[in-house]
Amino acid sequence: MRNRHRAGRLLAGTIAMMLAVSLAGCGTDDPVLPENAAQADPPRPVGMQDPAVIPTGPAAASGSCNPRASLRPSGALPPPRQMPSGTAMARIAQRGRLVVGVDQNSYNFGFRDPLTGQLTGFDIDIAREVARGIFGDPGRIQFRAISSADRIKVIQDGTVDLVVRTMTMNCERWEQVSFSTEYFTAGQRILVTRGSAAKTIQDLRGKKVCAAAGSTSIRKIAEEGTAPVSVVNWTDCLVLLQQNQVVAVSTDDSILAGLAAQDPNTEVVGPRFSDEPYGVAISKESPELVRFVNGVLAKIRSDGTWGRLYSRWLTSLGPAPSPPVARYRD
């Protein structure tokens, strides 16, 4: 626990150092500017869009859709290193590693620990459990850091086997990729500086609010009448808030809690105004891998692993709840 708090302080220190470097040149040795000299604009994160481009996305499938419902596991899990011939799991086993798309900027879910340089967090450990199921070894895994906007693309083009990156399941995305059963439940809220008058999303209408490009959050804040600003990574949103370039950050409360842990001058406020069930994204061409991952998730729900992972990473969100109930469509 002490190391995680220290890691959070180090992440915050890294952000502060970035800001200090970006603002270098303001020391007493600099020439004094005339009072009417134009002030330099604050630095903008690479990939920032102001105003944001709001994606429309493909139309959802007609008829009823339950985005939480996935494919039922095919009986008991096969023993590690004994994957059924001709399956995606057998191909992964032959390759010798599971390739997973993850985040490296979401504290407590997927982040690079400054103490070790290793990717770590709740999502990272969920991915390691799938590797354990295939190989009997959670270390037989290759992580690829990806952005929110790239999550579907890297599944469709085969760059990765899975995406485990705080990814909300919805009917629109089910048209493009498949998902596991729900492994975490979140909801969208807002992050503001302490003392802000804004307490709900309604208070932010017409004001600049930051969210990641390609996320469900960017669309939602546009629907709520804010002036959306998009960035590549969530930590970029935190920097913009610290620089007063936006008045708030809005996304899942699970991600916002990690940002608030890095900057004690911020706080998460207001009620949830969306429902965000997280699933593991998998190619639509590999239903057997979907069933296998669901078998792994069923195992970690029942044997207490899910609760241990929550207690390791997510106690800032409150005491460990029961794992999300698995729902199936077949």
C-alpha positions in Angstrom: 0.0 0.0 0.0 2.8 2.4 0.9 4.5 1.8 -2.5 1.3 2.5 -4.4 0.8 5.9 -2.5 4.5 6.7 -3.3 4.0 5.8 -6.9 1.0 8.1 -7.0 3.1 11.0 -5.6 5.8 10.2 -8.1 3.3 10.4 -11.0 2.1 13.7 -9.7 5.7 14.9 -9.4 6.3 13.8 -13.0 3.4 16.0 -14.1 4.6 18.9 -12.0 8.1 18.5 -13.5 6.6 18.5 -17.0 4.8 21.7 -16.2 8.0 23.2 -14.7 10.0 22.4 -17.8 7.3 23.8 -20.1 7.2 27.0 -18.2 11.0 27.4 -18.0 12.2 30.8 -18.8 10.2 32.6 -16.2 13.1 33.0 -13.7 14.5 36.3 -12.5 17.4 36.2 -15.1 14.9 36.6 -18.0 14.5 40.1 -19.5 11.5 42.1 -18.3 8.8 42.3 -20.9 6.8 45.5 -21.5 3.4 45.6 -19.9 1.7 45.4 -23.2 3.7 42.4 -24.5 1.6 39.4 -25.5 1.6 36.5 -23.1 2.7 33.2 -24.6 -0.1 30.6 -24.9 0.2 27.6 -22.5 1.7 24.5 -24.1 -0.8 22.2 -25.7 -0.5 18.4 -25.4 0.3 16.6 -28.7 -2.9 15.6 -30.4 -5.1 18.1 -28.5 -8.2 19.2 -30.3 -10.1 22.4 -29.3 -12.8 22.2 -30.2 -12.9 18.4 -30.2 -14.1 16.4 -33.2 -17.0 14.4 -31.9 -17.2 10.9 -33.5 -20.5 9.7 -34.8 -19.6 6.1 -35.1 -21.5 3.3 -37.0 -25.2 2.8 -36.3 -26.0 0.2 -33.7 -27.6 -3.1 -34.7 -31.3 -3.1 -35.0 -33.4 -5.0 -32.5 -32.7 -5.6 -28.9 -29.2 -5.4 -27.5 -27.8 -6.1 -24.1 -24.2 -4.8 -24.2 -23.4 -6.8 -21.0 -24.4 -10.1 -22.5 -21.5 -12.2 -23.9 -20.9 -15.8 -25.0 -21.1 -18.6 -22.4 -17.9 -20.5 -21.5 -17.6 -23.9 -23.2 -17.6 -26.0 -20.1 -14.5 -26.2 -17.8 -11.4 -24.4 -18.8 -8.8 -26.5 -20.6 -5.6 -27.1 -18.5 -2.8 -24.5 -19.2 -0.6 -25.4 -22.2 -3.3 -27.8 -23.4 -5.4 -25.5 -25.6 -7.8 -27.1 -28.1 -6.3 -27.5 -31.6 -7.2 -24.9 -34.2 -8.4 -22.3 -31.6 -7.1 -18.8 -31.1 -5.8 -19.9 -27.7 -3.7 -22.6 -29.4 -2.2 -20.1 -31.8 -1.4 -17.8 -28.9 0.2 -20.7 -27.0 2.3 -21.6 -30.1 3.5 -18.0 -30.3 4.5 -18.1 -26.7 2.9 -15.0 -25.4 -0.5 -13.2 -25.2 -0.5 -9.8 -26.8 -2.7 -7.3 -25.0 -3.6 -3.6 -25.7 -3.6 -1.6 -22.4 -3.3 1.9 -21.1 -0.1 3.3 -19.4 -1.7 6.6 -18.1 -4.6 5.5 -16.0 -3.4 5.3 -12.4 -4.6 2.1 -10.6 -5.9 0.6 -13.9 -3.1 0.7 -16.3 0.0 2.8 -15.6 3.8 2.6 -15.7 5.0 2.4 -12.1 7.8 4.9 -11.7 9.4 2.8 -9.1 9.9 -0.3 -11.3 9.2 1.0 -14.9 6.7 -1.9 -15.3 3.1 -1.6 -16.4 0.8 -2.4 -13.6 -2.8 -1.9 -12.3 -6.2 -3.6 -12.2 -6.6 -4.0 -16.0 -3.0 -5.3 -16.2 -3.7 -8.0 -13.6 -6.9 -9.0 -15.4 -4.9 -9.5 -18.5 -2.3 -11.5 -16.6 -5.0 -13.9 -15.4 -5.9 -14.7 -19.0 -2.2 -15.4 -19.7 -2.2 -17.6 -16.6 -5.1 -19.5 -18.0 -3.4 -20.2 -21.4 0.2 -20.7 -20.2 0.0 -21.4 -16.4 2.3 -18.3 -16.2 0.9 -14.7 -15.9 4.2 -13.4 -17.2 3.8 -14.9 -20.7 2.4 -11.6 -21.9 3.3 -8.7 -24.2 1.7 -5.3 -23.5 1.1 -2.7 -26.1 0.3 0.8 -24.9 -2.6 2.1 -27.0 -4.8 5.2 -26.9 -8.6 5.2 -26.4 -9.1 6.0 -30.1 -7.1 2.9 -31.2 -8.8 0.3 -29.1 -11.1 -1.1 -31.8 -8.6 -0.7 -34.6 -5.9 -2.8 -33.0 -8.4 -5.7 -32.4 -9.7 -5.5 -36.0 -6.2 -5.5 -37.6 -4.8 -8.3 -35.4 -2.2 -6.2 -33.7 -3.3 -7.5 -30.3 -5.3 -10.5 -29.1 -7.2 -8.6 -26.4 -7.8 -5.0 -25.3 -8.1 -4.6 -21.5 -8.3 -0.8 -21.2 -11.2 0.6 -19.2 -13.3 0.0 -22.3 -17.1 0.5 -22.1 -19.2 -2.1 -23.8 -22.1 -0.7 -25.8 -24.2 -1.9 -28.7 -22.4 0.2 -31.2 -19.0 -1.3 -30.3 -20.5 -4.8 -30.3 -21.0 -4.3 -34.1 -17.2 -3.9 -34.5 -15.7 -6.2 -31.9 -16.8 -8.8 -29.4 -16.6 -8.4 -25.6 -16.2 -10.6 -22.6 -18.7 -10.5 -19.7 -18.5 -7.4 -17.6 -15.4 -7.3 -15.3 -15.9 -3.8 -13.7 -18.7 -1.3 -13.4 -18.1 2.5 -13.7 -20.1 5.6 -14.3 -19.2 9.1 -15.7 -18.7 12.0 -13.4 -16.6 15.2 -13.4 -13.2 16.2 -11.9 -12.7 19.9 -11.0 -10.2 21.9 -8.9 -11.1 22.2 -5.3 -13.3 25.1 -4.6 -14.9 25.1 -8.0 -18.5 26.2 -8.2 -19.2 23.4 -10.7 -20.7 20.4 -8.9 -22.7 18.7 -11.7 -22.4 18.3 -15.5 -25.2 20.8 -15.9 -23.0 23.4 -14.3 -20.5 23.0 -17.2 -22.7 23.9 -20.1 -20.9 26.1 -22.6 -17.6 25.6 -20.7 -14.5 23.7 -21.8 -14.4 20.2 -20.5 -11.7 17.6 -21.4 -12.0 14.0 -22.3 -10.0 11.5 -24.4 -10.5 11.2 -28.1 -12.3 8.0 -29.1 -14.0 7.6 -25.7 -17.7 7.4 -24.9 -17.0 10.3 -22.5 -16.3 12.8 -25.3 -19.6 12.2 -26.9 -21.5 12.3 -23.6 -20.1 15.7 -22.6 -21.0 17.0 -26.1 -24.6 15.8 -25.6 -24.6 17.6 -22.2 -23.9 21.0 -23.9 -20.3 21.5 -22.8 -17.5 22.7 -25.1 -15.5 19.5 -25.4 -11.7 19.5 -25.7 -10.1 16.1 -26.6 -6.6 14.7 -25.9 -4.9 11.4 -26.5 -4.3 10.5 -22.8 -6.2 11.2 -19.6 -3.1 12.6 -17.9 -3.1 15.3 -20.7 -6.6 16.3 -19.4 -5.2 16.7 -15.9 -2.4 19.0 -17.2 -4.9 21.1 -19.0 -7.0 21.4 -15.8 -3.9 22.4 -13.9 -3.1 25.0 -16.5 -6.7 26.4 -16.4 -7.1 25.6 -20.1 -10.3 23.6 -19.2 -12.6 23.9 -16.2 -13.2 20.2 -15.7 -12.3 16.7 -16.8 -15.1 14.2 -17.4 -14.9 10.4 -17.8 -15.5 7.3 -15.7 -15.2 7.8 -12.0 -12.7 4.9 -11.9 -10.3 6.9 -14.1 -11.0 10.2 -12.4 -10.2 8.7 -9.0 -6.7 7.9 -10.3 -6.3 11.5 -11.6 -7.4 12.9 -8.3 -4.9 10.7 -6.5 -2.1 12.4 -8.5 -3.2 16.0 -7.7 -4.8 16.7 -4.2 -5.9 20.1 -5.5 -8.6 18.3 -7.6 -11.7 16.4 -6.6 -14.4 14.2 -8.1 -17.8 15.7 -7.7 -21.4 15.2 -8.7 -23.5 12.1 -9.3 -22.9 9.5 -12.1 -24.7 10.5 -15.3 -23.9 7.4 -17.3 -23.5 3.7 -17.0 -20.1 2.3 -18.1 -19.7 -1.5 -18.0 -16.1 -2.6 -18.8 -15.4 -5.6 -20.9 -12.4 -7.2 -22.5 -12.4 -6.5 -26.3 -11.8 -9.5 -28.6 -12.0 -10.1 -32.4 -15.4 -11.1 -33.7 -13.5 -13.8 -35.7 -12.6 -15.6 -32.4 -15.7 -16.6 -30.5 -13.8 -19.4 -28.9 -11.4 -16.9 -27.3 -14.4 -14.9 -26.0 -15.7 -18.1 -24.3 -12.3 -18.8 -22.9 -11.8 -15.3 -21.5 -15.3 -15.6 -19.9 -14.3 -18.9 -18.3 -11.2 -17.1 -16.8 -13.4 -14.3 -15.5 -15.9 -16.8 -14.0 -13.0 -18.5 -12.2 -11.6 -15.3 -10.7 -15.0 -14.2 -9.6 -15.6 -17.4 -7.8 -12.2 -18.1 -6.3 -11.8 -14.6 -4.7 -9.1 -13.4 -7.1 -11.3 -10.5 -8.4 -11.8 -9.3 -4.8 -8.1 -9.5 -4.1 -7.3 -7.4 -7.2 -9.9 -4.8 -6.3 -8.5 -4.6 -2.7 -5.0 -4.2 -4.2 -5.8 -1.4 -6.6 -9.2 0.2 -6.2 -9.9 0.8 -2.5 -9.9 4.6 -3.2 -13.3 3.9 -4.9 -14.7 2.4 -1.7 -14.8 -1.1 -0.1 -14.7 -4.0 -2.5 -18.2 -4.8 -3.9 -19.2 -8.1 -5.3 -17.9 -8.7 -8.8 -20.2 -7.8 -11.7 -22.6 -10.7 -12.4 -21.9 -12.5 -15.7 -24.7 -12.3 -18.3 -24.8 -14.5 -21.4 -26.6 -14.2 -24.7 -26.6 -18.0 -25.5 
